[in-house]
């Protein structure tokens, strides 16, 4: 056994007494009659992300969180982060407009690390090609008309490869209704905010046993922005077709998203987000982001034997983006695009005794390009660092082949053992279209081919101690091949080929169940990451970083008396550097907290159902703990607590009115706090806002 493997297991073993304590605290089974009464709570939800088929959450081996279709309708998030931050272990920081940075069981990650460490799916199909991820990936999701969102924290398992390292988010499209339905929603708010959504579906019988279902959906957003010279326009549309027959099931989706944004940059200075003269200003009125994406997929399931199913999912996608890099010296313009296509294929065998085997092969081809051009001389010094002209101009053709096996074994009627292994081969064929050599701090390298081979094993054990208490443990590895920007957007003093595949080893122990009507899920985790690739305070890329991650996550919900209910999610975690990196601008020490890694995250909701369920009100508390703004742990953001109120009321069967009051107490806070170029900089949080709307159903 290697030294690093021994270290991982020894540190993980140190966490086991804590896990045992947590499980002991939650291992009190509810009485049988209470368990019977509480059928229909979250434990009985079906989740599809792990195997691609409906699995009861109770018997899901590992953590999984879900926001259902009706909860999404109630939240009506202006941006996906508003909904996702209700889940444990998730902390998404909103930037300007649709921009954001993600944390799932991790610090908030930026650049290639932020783009490539999380996998974003639509009905189980990655929304972007591996190696070409977008750090603002949620802006390409269509969450407005949704069948729900499922989130897995930590490595995604054998079915999912590169990028499913710290976690994955699976957006489920809404299927056609059994009978025809239609609805349209309008709502508005401050700063010229207006959003409309609509959907309609129909299902037609084809003989006695087959059915065809159709659903079309759209969403349109106009937001004038609460800061000067900012605003966002988004248009989204999706068409879904379903076909069901006794031995065949097909679900096809076509989704298109367009984003046009006038971007507001950081406000700069000590506590600038609190300063009435600063927080609504925009130091970068020239900044913008324009992007679009189109993707389509067809999932086909065919029963080819009594216990054998073939699943084929061909897909294709294309996207492009053009934006001003207002956050770096010289403010160059980046343009990037890629088109890709692939096939997800699997053979599912259900064996006697409740066992199941899934053999799969995923394949994908991508053709992409990127250019970065600075059109004006660098202002304010350092012109030799970022000179005017072409910084980068290259194309990359990529091939990914990934066979895998996932297995489930019933060791006993109440004991399930899972094991999986994925091998992923990635090949990048890079062609440089700019002059080779150093240009300021930028390094353009000659044409080359890079290849990566990664194994991601996972084993898990689940045991149902009773109808109201289940415990599980997982040992898994997640990887991500370097992003193309990691490999080919180099800077001087770097050597081509230095970047390696990141590896993250994870141990998780958890439990879920019910106690006296309270549904809960809790888990402890410990993770080690190697080959962490990030940009230091000097603006140079670090290729061999190491980090450790450990914490506890809790989620619960319960009905209360008189129509009230309560739900909460909480996280305590430490994300620390496991190496030392000293530069003239920053000192990173082994054991330092990773920057932008709050130790505490929390969300608490008190709900009230009234008028025989026609109305619902909810009071929400959103907590963000303090965190270091720099890797040297010298500057700290104090964190914040925000309170929101939501109300939804069905006036008739066909008309619903709703509203929400955000940031009730008008607190001054920062959506994101950072320390760079020698100073504090912030994305200020928005003032109190009142939003009102209506839904018409047909």
N, C-alpha and C positions, 0 to 999 in steps of 0.2 A: 504494500500500500504506500502511495506517495505521501510526502510530508504534508502537502496541502490538504490531501484527503483526511489524514490523521487529525490535522488541526481542525478541520471542519467538523468532524464527528465528535471530537472532544469538546469543542465549544457548544455544539448542538446538545450533547449529553448534559452539559451544565444547565441547559434550559429545561430539561425534562422534569426536574422536581417542581418547577413552576407550573408546567403543563399538568402534572399530576394533581397539584393543588387546585388548579382551575377546574379540572374535570371532577374532582371530588366535590367541589362547591356546587356544581351543576348536575350532579348525578342523582338528585332526589327525584324519583319517578312520581308523576302525578297519579292520583287514584284512577282506577280503570274507568269509573263513571265520568270523571272529568275529561279524561282523554277522549272518551266517546263523544262528549258534548262539543269538544273543540275541533272536530273534523271540519275542514275547510279553512283552517289557518294556513300560514305560509308553508308549513311542513308538507302540505299536500299539493303544492304547486308543481307543475311539470316544468322541467328545464331541459333544454335541447343542446346546450353548448358543448357538453363533454363528448357525447357520442353521435350527435346529430338526430337523435330520436328522443321522444318524450320520456324523461326519467323523473320519478318523484323526487322532490328535493330531499325528503327524508333519507333516501338511500343513495344520495349523491356522495361519492367518495372524494371528499375535499370540500373546500369552501366554494360557495357560489352565492351571489346576491342578485336580486331581481327587482326591477321596478315594472309592475304590470301595466297593461294597456289602460285600465281605468285610473290608476294613479298618475300616469303620464297626462291623461286628459285633465285631471284635477290640478296638477302642478302648472301645466301650460308654460313650460320654461321659455324665457326669451332666448336663452342659449342652453345647450345641453348640460353645462356645468351646474346649472341651477337644480337639475334633477339628480345628476350623478353624485353630487356632494352630500346627498342624503345617505349614502352607503358607507359602511365601515372601510377604512383603509384607502379611501379615495379623496384626494385633495386637488382639485383642478383650479388653477388661478386664472381668472379672466383678464385678458389684456384689453386692448382697444377693439371695439366692434366684435368681430367673430374670432379674434386672436385669443390664444390661451396657451397655457403650459400645463402638462399633466403630471400627476403623481398617483401611482397605484402601488401601495406597499413599497414606497420609494421616496426619495427627495423629489422636489419638482425639478425635472430634468430639462435641459435646453439643448439646442443644436442637434447634432446627429444622435446624441444619447436620448434626447427627448423625442425625436422622431422615430427612432428605431427600437426603443425598449418596450413599447406597448403595441399590441395588435388590435386593429380596429376592423370589425367584421360587419357585414350585412347578410343576415341569414346564413352565417357560417362561412361566407366567402370574404377574403381580405378585400378591403376597399381600395387598397393600393398595392403595387408590386413590392415584393421584398427588395430592400436596398434602395428604394425610391420613396421612402416614407415622408410624411409631411408633419412637422412639429405642431401645426394647427389642424390636425386631421379631423377633429370633430366638426369643423365647418363644412365638411363634405358629407356628413351624416344627415339623414332625413328622420329626425326624431319627432316631428310634429304630428304626423299620422302614423302611429306606431303600434305594433303588437307587443311592445315591451322591450326592455333592455336587460341583458344578463351580463354580469361582470364576474370574472374569475381573477382573484388576486394571487400573484406569484406565477411560477411557470405554468404554461397552458396545457401541458400534457402532450402525448405522442401525436395527436391529430393535428396539432398546430406547431409550426416550426419557427423560423427566424422571426424575431420581433415579439413573440409571445413570451417575453422574458420576465418582466415585472408584473405582467397582467394582460388581460384582454377584455375588450368591450364588444359585445355582440348585439347589434341593433336588429330587432326582429320586425319585418314588415307586417302590416296588418293583412290578414287573409280576407278573401271575400266572405260575406255573411251568408248563412244558410238561406236567408230570404233577402230580397232586394232592400237596400237601405241607402240613405244619402244624408249628408249633413254639411253645413257651412258655418264657419265661425269667424267673427270679426272682433278685434279688441284693440284698444288704444291706450296711450299713456303719455307721460311727459316727454318733452323734447321731440315732438312730432313723431312719436312712436306709433306705428300702426302695423298690425299683422292680421293676415287672413289665411285661413286654411279651409280645405274642403275635401270631401271624399264621397265616392258613390260606388256601390257594388251590386252585382246581379249574379245569380246562380241558375243555370239551366240544366234540366235533366236530359240525359242522352240514353234513352231506353229506361230499363228498370233499375240498372245498377251503376251507371256511369253519370258523372256530373262535370259540368264546366263552370268555373267561377271566374269572375272578372272584377277587378277593383282599380279605379283610377283615383289618384290623390294629388293635391297641390298645396304649396305653402308659399306665401309672399310676405316679405318683411321690408318695411321702411323705418329706419331709426335715425333721427336727426343728430343723435349724440348729445350727451350732456356737457361735453367739453368743446371748446372753440374749434371750428374748422374740422369737425369730425362727423362721421355718419356711416351708415351701413345700408346697403340694398342687397337682398337675397331673394332668389326664386328657386323653388324646388318642385320637382314633379316625379311621380312614380306610377308605373302601370304594373299590375300583377295579374297573372293568369294561373289558375289552378285546374288540374284535371285529376279526377279520382275514379278508379275502377277497381274491381275486386283484387286484381294483382298488380296494378300500376298506379303510381302517384307522381304527378308532375307539378312543380311550382316554378314559374318563370317570372323574373322581375326585370324591369328596365327603369333605371333611376338617373335623373339629371339634376345637377346643382350648379347655380351660378352665383358668384359673390363679387360685389363691387364695393370697396370700402375706402373712405377717406380716413386715414389713420391718425390717431393722436399718440404722440410719443411720451416718453417718461417726463414727469416734472422733476426738476433737479433741485436739491438743497436739503438741509436738515429739516426733517419732518415736513417736507413740502406738501404732502397729502393733506395736512391740517391747515395749511396757510390759505386763508380766504382769497388772497391776491394771486395764488398760484394754481390751486387744484383744478380749476376749470379752464385753465389756459392750455395751449397746445404749442410746445416749442418746435414742433415739426409739422406745420400746416401743409407742407409740400408732400408729405408721406401718403402713400396709397397702397392698396393691394387689390388686384383683380385676378380672379381664378374661376375656373369651371371644371366640371368633371361629369363624365357619362359612363355608366357601367351597366352591364347586363349579365344575367346568369340564369341557367335552367337546371334545376335539380330534378333528376329522374330516378325514381325508385321502382325496381321491378322484382317481384317475387319469382325467382327462378327455380324454386324448390319449396318443399314444405317448411324448411327452416333455413332457407338461404335467400338473401336479398342482395341484389346488385344496385349500387348507387353511383350514378355518374352526374357530375356537375361541370359542364363546360361554361366558361365565362370569358368576357372580354371587357376592357375598360380603356378609357383615354382621358387625359386631363392636361391642363396647362395653367401656369401662374406667372404673373408679372407684378413685381412689387419693388418699392424703394426700401433699401436696407438702411433706414434712418437711425438704427441703433448701433452702427459701427462708424469708424472714422472714414471720411470720404463719401459716405452715403452712395455707394454704387447701386445700380439697378440690376436685380437678378431676374432672369427669365428661365423657366424650366418647363419641361413637358415630357410625358412618356405615354406610350400605348403598350398594352400588354394583353396577353391571352393565356389561358391555361385550362387544365382539366383536373378536377378533384375526383378520384375514383376509389371506391371501396367495395369490398365483398364482406357481408355480415353473415356470420353463421351462428345460429342459436342452437346450442347443444343440450342434450339431456342433462337434467340436474340443475338447470338454471344458469349454465355457463354460456358465455358469448365470446366470439372471436371476431375482430375486425381487421382485415388485411387491406392496406391502402397504398396508393401511389399518387402523389401530387406532382404535377409538372407545370412549368410556367416559362414563358418567353417574354422578354421586355426589350423595347427599344426606346431609349431616352436621351435627352440632351439638356445641357445647362450652360448658360452664359452669365457672366458677371462683368458689367461695364461701368466704369466711373466716368461720367460725362463732364464733370467740373473739377478744377483743382481743389485739393484738400484745404479747407479753411482752418485757421487757428493752429497751424503748426503741423509737424510730422508729415510733410508732403512726400518725403522719401519712403515713408511706411506704406502709404496708400496713394500711389501716383494716378493721375488721370489716364484713362485708356482701358484696354481690355485686361481684366484680371484673369478670367478663365473663359474658355470656350471649348467644350468637349461633348462627345457622344459616348454612350455606354450601351452595349447590347448584353443582356443578361439571360442566363439559363439556370433554372432551379429544378432539380429532380429529387424527390423525397419519398422513398418507400417507408412504410411504418406498419407496426402491428400494435393493436390495443386488445387486451384480453380482460375478461371478468370471470372469476371463479367463485362459485358458491362452496366455501369450505364447510359450511354448516347452514341450516335453514336461516340463521340470523347473522351469518358472517360472510362478508364479501371481500375477496382479495382481487386487486386490479394490478396489472403490470403492462407496461407499454415501452416501446423503443422506436425511435425515429432516427433515420439517417438522412441528412440533408447535404446535397452537393450543390454548391453555388459557383458559377463561372461568370466573371465579368470580362468583357472584351472592350477595352477603353481606347478611344481615338482622340488625340489632342488636335484642335484646330486653331490654336494660338501659338505664337513663337515659344519654343522650348527655352526654359531657363528661369532665372530669378527676375522678378519684376516688382520692385519695392519689397514688401514682406511676403509676396506671393510666389509660389513655385509652380511652374507649369512643366509637367513631366512628359517624356516621350510616350508613344503608344505602348501599351502593355496588356497582358492578360493576367488576371488574378483568380485563384481558385481556393475554395474553402470546403472543408468536409467536417461536419459536426454531428455528434451523436447526442440525443436527448432521451435518457431513460427516465421512467417514472414508475414507482410502486406505491400502492396504497392498501390500507386495511380498514374496513368498516365493520362495526358490530352493533346490532340493535339489542341493547340490554332490556328494553321494554318498548311498548308502543309510544312511550313519551320520552325516551332517552336513547340517543345514538351517539357513538364516539367514533372518531376516525383519526388516522395518521397517514401522512404522505412524505415520501422522500423523492425529490425530483430535481432535474436539471433543466434550466432554460438557457438558450443561446441566441445570439443574433450575429449573423455575418456582418462585417462592417457595411455601413451605408456607403453608397458611391461617393457622397460628399466627404466621408471620412478618408477615403482612399485617394481621391483625385483633386480635392480642393486643399492642396497642401500649402505649407508656408516654409519659408527659408529655414534652413537647419534641420528640416525633416528629411528622412530617408524613405523613398517609396517602398511600400511593402511592409512597413513597420506595424501597421494596424492588424490586429488579430481578431478572431471571433470572440466576443464577450461570452463568458460562461458564468452562470449563476446557479449555485447549489442551494437547495431549499429543504428545510425540515419543518413540517407543520403538524400540530396536534390540536384537534378540535372536538367540539361536541355541539349537538343541537337537540332540541326537544321542547317539552312543555312542562311547566311547573305551575299548578293551580291556575291554569288558563293563560299563562304567560308563554308565548313562543319566544325562544332565544336561539342564538347561535353564537358561539365564542370559540376563539382559537388563539394559539400562540405560534409564532413563527421565528425561525432563525435562518438567515441567508448570508452567503458569501459570494461576492462578485469579483471576477478577475478580468484583466484586460479592459478595464473601464476607460472609455475614450471620451475625453472632454477638453474644453478650451480653458486654459488658466488665465490669471489676471493680466499676464503680459500679452494675451491674445494668441498664444501658441497652443498647439494641440498636444495633449498628453495621451500617450497610447497604451500605457501599462499601469493604470491606476487600479487600486483595490479598495473595496468598501465592504462593510459589514452592516447587516440590517436585522434588528430583533424587535419584537413587540407583541402586543396583545390587542385583539379586536373583539368587540362585542356588539351584537345587534339584538334588539328585542321589541316585541309589540304585545299589547294586551288590551282587552276590552275593560272599561270601567263602568261604574253605575251611571244611570240616568242618561244614557246615550253617548257618554264620553269614551274616548280611547286614547292610548298613549303609545308612541313608538320612538325608538332612539337608536342611534349608532354612535359608537365611540371607539377611538383608537389611541393607544399610547405606544410609541415606537421610537427607537433611536437608530439613526442612520449615520454611520461614522466612517471616516477614512481609515484604511488599514495599511497606509504607506505614508512616507514623508516626501514632500516635493517643495523645495525652497527656490524661490525666484526673487529678483529684486523688488517685485511688486507685491508678493504674497508668500506667506509661509504656511504650508499645509503640514500638519503634524499628525502622525499616527494617533488615532483616538479622538481627533477633532470631529465635531458634528459636521456633516456635509451641509453646505450652505442651502438655504431655502428648504429646510427639513424640520417643520414643526413637530415637536414631540407629541402634542395632543391635537386631535381633531374630534369634533363632536357635532351631532345634530339631534335635536329633541323636538318632537311634535306632539301637541295636545289637540286632539280632534273632538268634534261634537257633531253628531248626526241628529237632525231634528225634522219635524213635520213628517213623521213616518218614513224617514229616509230620503225625502225629496230634497233636503238641503244638507250641506256639510260646511262646517267652519273648521279652520285649523290655525293654531298659533305655533310658529316655528322659531326655534333658537338655533342659530348657526355659530359654532365656535371654531376659531382658528387660533392655535397656540402661538407663542413667540418662537422666533427662529433667527438664526444667524444669517445676515445678508451677504457675508463673504466667507470664503473657505478658510481664512485665517482666524475666524471666530473673534473679530474685533468690533463688529457693528451689528446691532440686534434690532429687529422689529418686534414690538411688544405684543403683537397679536391683536385680535379683536373679537367682539361678540355682536352679532347682528340679529334683529328680530323681525319676522315677517308675519303677515296675517292674510289668509285666503278664505274666500267664501264662494260657494257654488250652490245655486238653487234652481231646481226644475219647476218652472212656473206651470207648464203643462207637459204632456208627453212629447210635444214637439218643440218647445221653447225652453231654453235654459239661460239664466243670467249668472254672471260670475264677476269676481273682482279680486284684486290683491293689493295690499299695501306693503311695500318693501321698505326695509330699513326704517321701521316705525319711529324710532327715537332719533332719527337723522344723525347717526353717529358718523364721525369722520374716521375713515379707515382706508387701508390700501389693499386693493385686490392683489397687488404684487409689490414687494419691496426688494430692492437690489442695491448693491454697492459696486460701482465700477468707475474706472477712470478717475479714482481718487475722491469720489463723492457719492452721496445718497441719491437714489432715483426711485420714483414710484409711479405705479398706475393707480390713481386715486379711485376709491370706490364711489358709487353713485349716491346722490342725496336720496332722501325719502321720495318714493314715487307711488302714485295711485294709478292702477290699471283697471279698466272696466271693459266688459265685452258681453257678447251674446252668441248662443249657438242655436241654429234652426235645424231641426231634423225632419226628414220626410219619410 
